[in-house]
Amino acid sequence: MPGPLAGLKVMEIAGLGPVPFCAMVLADMGADVIRIDRADSVPDSAPSEPPKDVSLRNRRRVAIDLKHPEGITTLLELVEHTDVLIEGFRPGVMERLGIGPETCLDRNPKLVYGRMTGWGQTGPYASAAGHDINYIALSGALAHIGRAGEAPVPPLSLLGDFGGGAMFLAFGVVAALFEARESGQGQVVDTAMVDGVATLMSFFWGMSQTGTWEASERGVNFLDTGAHFYDVYECADGSYISIGSIEPQFYAELLRITGLTDDAQFSRQLDKSQWPDLKRRLGEVFKARTRQEWCSLMEHTDVCFAPVLTMAEAALHPHNIARQMIVEVDGIKQPAPAPRFSRTAPDMPGSAQYAGQGTVEVLTEWGLRLERVHELIRAGAVVAR
């Protein structure tokens, strides 16, 4: 099956980080996504191998000079055949190019126009530069990530760019498409990473106001490495394991396997005053065996355990192999599309194209005459390779 979004036409205006990832997610689900690249990004000759950037998979690439009047005209012609447009420029850039939401919705009133920024389209920071680390800082997330007595630890850009940004853009686009089925009208989706990350923090906002989470400090709560039963521990071979034995029955399993069931101090699981010492003692226990030895003892139990794996190790783990979580396409390892569907399962990923590779095919398929496409190429408004 081609996926649950089969038949959906999406235009991605080339950018960095979250917008390409959002486009990948939509394409993974079966949408026909075309990426509009800059004309000067087209290689002089066709590369011998596809790009290795996994986030560019599953879509065709059209190169258009958006500073050329005919380039703008061409893009607006494509907009007439598009269900969704997504872009990630600072506020006002698309308007200055002549392809802002008002112009595009005039050409296609049913268009869903998805905008991705760090700060949002409005507010005092709207026009400022920034990166993931800044957005998660302002949204109130970064301050709570790290160990007690240490500085906040910037995580991978999973939280801002991809979790708070790309995934909320994808959700917003699909929600707007659902509404458009009834109204027949498109709209603008203003996706800001600060908004998305703040929403991801909802659980912690709730706990901080019910007395179950200390929000003035980090590394002292049960989910932020403060507790001995929710942390990562070094093993004898220098590798690590993860423990998440929160509930009483899981904690009992942890004590049974580590031989600490009869230790009176460990029976005081939720006594925060004991946590630092219990963490130290548990660390000594775990460092006495290798990671593989702990896997042999803890796998397939209810202790809430997993080895801490690198990407390369994760690709070889039996559970991930059984689920075909990591696949290989044209020699490039990459995660398979997620989530899974029982009836409209998406196809496996297709290789990424290089810029300009799909220009002629897409323009003619989306309504332009071949003669017109050749005229645009001669004029430099579009580039094909």
QUIDAMO-V649205 format. One line per field, one symbol per residue. ss: DSSP state (2 for helix, 1 for strand, 0 for the rest). psi: psi as a letter, one per 30 degrees, with the letter a starting at -180 (. if undefined). burial: + if it has 24 or more other C-alpha atoms within 12 Angstrom, else -. Layout:
# QUIDAMO-V649205
ss->???
psi->???
burial->???
This chain:
# QUIDAMO-V649205
ss->0000000011111000022222222222000111111122200000000000022200011111000022222222222000011110000022222000222222200001111110000000000000022222220002220000000000000222222222222222222222222220001111112222222202222222000000000000000000000111110000011111000222222222220000002220000222222222222222000022222222000000111000222222022222000111100111100000000000000000000000222222200002222222222001100
psi->lflfgkfkkkkjjkalceeeeeeeeeeegfkjkkkjlkegfklelklfllkfjefglgllkkkkjgfkefeeeeefeeefgkekkklhllkfeeeffghleeeefefjfgkjjkkjleflfllffeglllleeeefeffgeefgjllkgllkjkllgeedeeefdeeeeeeeeeeeeeefeefgkalkjjjkeeeeeeefgeeeeeefggggkjffllgglfgggekfgilkkklfgflllkkhieleeeeeeeeeefggegjeeffiegjfffeeeeeeeeeeeefflleeeeeeefkglhfikkkjkleeeeffkeeeeegheklkjhgjklklkkakkfehklllkllkllkfegeeeeeeegfkkeeeeeeeeefgelkk.
burial->-++++--++++++++++++++++++++++++++++++++-++--------+--+++++++++++++---++++++++++++++++++++++--+----+++-+++--++++++++++++++----+---++++++++++++++++++---------++++++++++++++++++-++--------++++++++++++++++--+--------+++--++++++++++++++++++---++++++++----+++++-++-------+-+++-+--++-++--++--++-+-++-++-+++--+++++++-----+----------+++-----++++++-------+++++++++++++++-++--+-+----+--++--++++++
